[in-house]
């Protein structure tokens, strides 16, 4: 197992093609200038020890040094010890609404970004729990399977947007049914599903789905994102507003928070409705809910004692730079004697 401490320094590798292009440019300029000065045969006699191979070798060594320097700055770390640790927690699945209504800006910056912020902050507040993420609009899809890797979960969460699902709508029922397949530990008695949505449901039978989930031991908590007054749905391209979404009668669509729908879902599945307008209050409420549940103990393996490896790459870069400075561009005597390229003529 390895970690990259500062991956941003991989951008240093962009210096390699710049160096190569500069070298080729200088080489072409030299050729043109030398042609103006004298013929090729005369140039060979005037500078018999000139070696293009050595020039190419020097550039190659310099590029290797830059690559080593880049990796040294990134500082890769290798896990040297695998430990089995005991953790206590609850299985938590987040079902995130990614329908077009979630781009409404009645809550800053918009409903989608606010929902992702809420889930991120909740995950940051967790300790030994396992998390999974589902996205849904006209259909539901798994985004992150149940895992203890919070970093990966947040990474995949950040990439979620309203363009992920081609079929539009708000299939809360399908999201609940998909969530039932996420809980892969039969001994886990505490199974929690958080539905983060504006509450617009275009399927129906949502209470039946919530009831069925409750019978399987899943408690559903709903987090409402949006306002009762509602807002128009902006359609943007490259961040620039094009128009607002309209219905069949060519009237602008106003999307409002379906608070009653979310309350019914929570009540059917032994949960509660949470107002998502204040992030700190939501996180505090969720911590209190999960803190009052019995934690199941399970084992998880993880690498520890990560050791820095930057020193090897920095040492390699310094060696290559010194070697490049000592490497002369003229032909080497012993290589010349070998006549590898049939340079000697009778």
N, C-alpha and C positions, 0 to 999 in steps of 0.2 A: 504494500500500500504506500502511496506517495502523496505529497501535497505540494502545491506550487504557491510559495508565499507572496510573490509579487509578479503575477503573470503579465502585467502591463508592460514589463521590460522586454517582452518578446518583440515589441515594436523596433527594438534596436536591430533586429535581423533585416529590417528594410534598408539598412546601410549597405548590405552585401550587394544587391543589384545595382545600387548607385556606384559603388566602387568598380564593379565589373564594367558598367557602361562608360565610366570615366577612363578606365584603362583602354577599352576598345577605341574610344575617341582619340586618346593620345597616340595610340598605335597607328591609327589611320592618318593622323596629322603628321607623324614622323615619316611614314611611307611617302606621302605626297611631297613633303619638304625635301627628303633625300633624293627623290626622282628629279627634282629641280636642280639639285646640287651636282649629282653625278650619276652615271649608269650603275646598274646593279653589280656588274662584275668588278667595276672599279671600287665600289663601296666595300665589297668583300675583301679586297686587297688592302684598303685603307683601315678597315676595322675587322680583322680576321677573328677576333675573340668575342664578337657580339653574339649573344644567344637569346633568341626569342623564347626558347623553352624555359630558360631561367627567369625571364620576366613574367611569364605565365605562372611559374611555380611560386614566385614571390607574391603575386596577387592572390593565388589560391591559399597560401599560408596566412595572408592577412585576413581573408574571408573566414578561415577557420578560427582565427583569433577573435574576430568579431562575434562569431557564433558562440564560442566559449564564454566570452564576456557577457553576452546576452543571457545565457543559461545561469551564469554565476549571479547576475543581478536578480534573476527570477527566484533563485534559491530553492531548488527542489529539495524536499525533505522526504526521507524514507522511514516508514514505520518499522521499528526493529523488534517489536514485542506484540504478540497477539494475546489479549486477555479476555476472559469470559467474566462479564460483570452482571450482577443481578439488578434488575430495574423493576420498579413498581409503577403501574400506570393504567390508563383507560384507553380503549380503542376509539379514536375520534375521527370521523369522516366529515369533510366539508363538501357540500354540494353548492357550487357557485353558478349563479344564473349568468349566462353569456349571451342572452338575447339582445336584439337591437335596442330595446327600451332601456337597457342599462347604460346607454351613452347619454341619457338625459342629464342635464346639468342643474337639476333642482337641488342637488347636494354637491358641494365642491370636492374635487374638481369635476367629477361626474360619478354616476352610480357605480360604474365598473371599477374605476380607480379606488373609490371609497371601499368597495367590497374587498378588493385585494389588500388594501391597507389593513382592514379589520382582521382578515385571516392571517396576515403576516404577524400582526401584533399578538394575536391569540397564540400562534405557534411559538413565538418568542417567549411567551409566559409559561409554556408547558415544560415539564421536566422529564419524567420517565414514560410518558405516554407514547402511543403509536398514532400516526396520522395518515390519512389518505385524502385524495382530492378528486372530485367529480365535476365535470363541466356539463351544462345542459342548456339547451334552447328548445328547438323543435324535437330534438332527441338528446339522449344522455350519453356521455362517453367517459371512460376512465382516464384521468390525467396523471394521477400518482397512486400506485397501489399502496396498501397499508405498510408503513415503514417507520423506523426510528431515525432515519436520516432526514433531519429537519432542513438541512442546507439544500439538499436536492429538492425537497418538497417546495421550498420557497423559490428555488430557481425555476421550476416548472410553473409555479403559480404566476411568476412575473411575466411569463410569455403568453398567458391566457388573454384573449380579447374577444370581441363580438363577431369577428370574422372566422372563428374556428369552426362554426357549424353552418352549413349552407341552408339547412331547413330551419326556418324561423318559427318562433312560438315560445311557449314556456311549459315544457313537459316535466312538471314537478313530480307527477306520478311515476314516470319512467326513471327519474333520478333516485327516488326512494327505492324502487325495485332494484336498480343497479347497486345502490349502497348495501343492500342485504347480502350481496355476494362478496363484499369487501372484508367482512368479519370472518377471518379464517381460523380463529382460535375458539374452539368449542367450549373451552373452560373459562373464557372471558365472560363474566356476568354483566359487566358494565359496557354497553355499546351505545355510543352517542353519535347522532347525526345532526350537524348544523346546516340548515338551509339558508343561504344568504341570497336574498332575492328582493325584487320590488313587488312580489306577490301576484303578478298577473299570471293567471293560469288559463290555458286555452285547451285543456284536455278534459277536465271533469273527473269524477270518481276519485278525487284526491283524498277524501276522507277514508275511503275504503283502503287505499294504499297505505295510509298512515296507520290505520287500525291493524292491518296485516303485519306491518313492521313492528308495532307494539307487542303483538302476540309472540314475536320472535325475540323479544327482549331488547328492542332498539328504542331508545328514547330520542325523540326529535325536538330540537330547539330551532326556532326560526328567528332570523335576524332581518328586520325590514330596513331596506335602503331606499330612500326617496322621501317625498312629501305628499301629503294628502291633496295639496293644491295641484301638484303635478307640473309637468313641463313638456315642451315640444321635443321631438327626437331629431337632433341635428345629423345630417348626412355630410360627412367631411371627406375630403381627398387631400392627402399630404398635409393634414392639419388645418386645411382651409375650408371654411363652411361653404357648401355648395347650395343646399336647400334644406328645408325641413320635411320630414316624412309626411305624406298625405294619404288619406283613405280613398275608397272607391268614388266618393263624392267630391274628390279633389279638395278636401278640407284638411287642414293640418291636424295631425294626430296628437292628442294630449294624453300622456301616460301618467297615471297616478299610482301611489302606493296602495297595494291591495292588502291593507292591514288585517281586515276581517278574514281573508283567506288564510293568511299566515297564522293567525290566532287559532283557527279551526284545526289546522294541521297539527300544531303544537299540542292542543288539548286532546286530540285523538290519540296521540302517541306519548302521553304522560310527560310532556315537556312544557315549555313556556315560550311566549313571544318576547323578543328583546328588540327594543328600539335601537337602530344602528346609527343614529345621528351623531352620537358622542363616542369616539373610539375608546377613551379611557374608561368610561362607564361600562361599555360592552366587555372589555377585557376583564375588568373587576368582577362583573356578573358571571362571566364564563369561568373564571378562576374559582369563584365561590361554588358554582355548580359542580365542577369537577372535583374540587377539594372535599366536598361532602360525600363523594362516592367511595366505595371500597376499592382499593387498588389491587390489581392482580400482579403477582410477582412472576417475572419471566427472565430468561437469560438472553443476553445479547453479546456477540463477540465484536471486539473493536481493537484496532491497532493503537498502541500507545508508544511513548518514548520516540517521537519523531526526531531524527537527527539531521542537522543541516548538511548539505552536500555542496554548498557554493564554493568552498575552498578548492576543490578539485578543478572546477571549471576556471576559476580565477588563476590558479597556478598554471593550468594549460594555456590560458590566454597570454600570460606573461612569457612563458617559454616560447610560444609561437611568435610573439612580437620580437623577442630577442633574436630568435632564429632568422626572422625575416630581415632584421637589420644587418646581421652578419652574412646573409646570403648575397653574394655578388652577382651582378647581371652578366658578367662575362663567362665564357665557357670554362668548365673545370678541366684541368690538365689530364687527369686520369680517365675521365669520360671521353675526352677527345682522342686519347690513344686507343680506346676500344673501337672507335669508328662505327658506332651503332647505327648511324644514319647514312653510312657510306659517303661521308663527306670528303674523304681523301680521294683524290683523282691521280691517275698515273701522270 
